[in-house]
Amino acid sequence: MRFTIFLLCVTLLVGCKTNNKKGPLTVEEASKIPINIKEKPFKINGNIDGLKEGTAVLKLRQFEGGYKTIDSVNLSNGAFSLRGNIKIPEMYALIFSDGKEDQGKMQFFVDPGEMTINTTFDNIKDGTITGSKTNGKFKAFQKYLSQWDDQVNALYKKSSDAEKNKDKAKVKLYDAQLDSLSDVKQAFVKKHVKAHLNEPLTPYIALRYLSNTLPLPELTEISDQLAPQLGPSRYTRSLKQFVEVRIRTSVGQPAVDFTLNDPEGNPLSLSSTKGKVVLLDFWASWCGPCREENPNVVKAYNKFKEKGFTVYGVSFDKNKEKWIKAIEKDGLTWPHVSDLKGWDSAAGKLYGVRSIPHSVLLDQNGKIVAKNLRGPELEEKLAEVFKSI
């Protein structure tokens, strides 16, 4: 209702000022009017108990990884005050240092105005924050989601244990329960997002919780329906860009080519594998689920490599030594590349990868035929692809 009222107000105001068209603008026309939001100041006062000297550094958290420093001050008997300017609420990180190394980090949403933070050296990330309505709403949202997260974590452990014990019946049971819980959780998040299309927190929630799993038409609909005043938000822009990436990398589309270096430092392009059926596999040595899935990929590779199947591994590692060691330990004998930038991987951004393991299956013509196949699903799809060749 508030979204409708806002658009009506915009329509009336612009309709009164335009001379090029008689009568008010349509909702679609009004939604395309750029919203000019001026920056407003914010101030963060706080205290960290147990760390009398050192620094407090405020950084803007980049959604695609990395941070941009906004302000930095020395602690005065544990107290600090930080300032900046903001157009629309965004997530920031507050990092404390004792002068030698970082001692902890808090992440929270900042609103225009004045905020207060109180935390302790022993438990920095769980400090209290007042003065930000957006952060309060986000904490309440996260707390509500935790009821499913706790159940998901417990079931995931049971499934992993059953897989180690080779109890296929229990693995199937736990995986079905995991899928059911994930569906319920996603349905709640989707309902929440659609009910709050005019709130600054919404594009962030959609980007973080729905962008990877929601069907593309539904995600596109949410992106298109966000209130115009959310246009300046980095999260709104990122969501719209991510929708474009998903369209470009959806099943049926030709694979987007790229080139990264292999472990020896030689450039190796994805297109060098053309003519083969290829699994574009995004993973990392530090990723537990990736390492657990690797034996399934090895099995599929050994079964179909003589027919023209290969894997093109893209690592999200930063440490070259650990990357190479994981390749050797897991017996991954196919081509590997990485720019060693972690989540800033150029190839990862190109394919909209927000969680790993993430895989894209290409046919012999370089066309995307499936995504994120796991375990026996990969072998089944490969058998289908090779049967059609």
Secondary structure, 3 states (H helix, E strand, C coil): CHHHHHHHHHHHHHHHHCCCCCCCCCHHHHHCCCCCCCCEEEEEEEEEECCCCCEEEEEEECCCCCEEEEEEEECECCEEEEEEEECCCEEEEEEEECCCCEEEEEEEEECCEEEEEEEEHHHHHHCEEECCHHHHHHHHHHHHHHHHHHHHHHHHHHHHHHHHCCCHHHHHHHHHHHHHHHHHHHHHHHHHHHHCCCCCHHHHHHHHHHCCCCCHHHHHHHHHHCCHHHCCCHHHHHHHHHHHHHHHCCCCCECCCCEEECCCCCEEEHHHHCCCEEEEEEECCCCHHHHHHHHHHHHHHHHHHHHCEEEEEEECCCCHHHHHHHHHHHCCCCCEECCCCHHHCHHHHHCCCCCCCEEEEECCCCEEEEECCCCHHHHHHHHHHHHHC
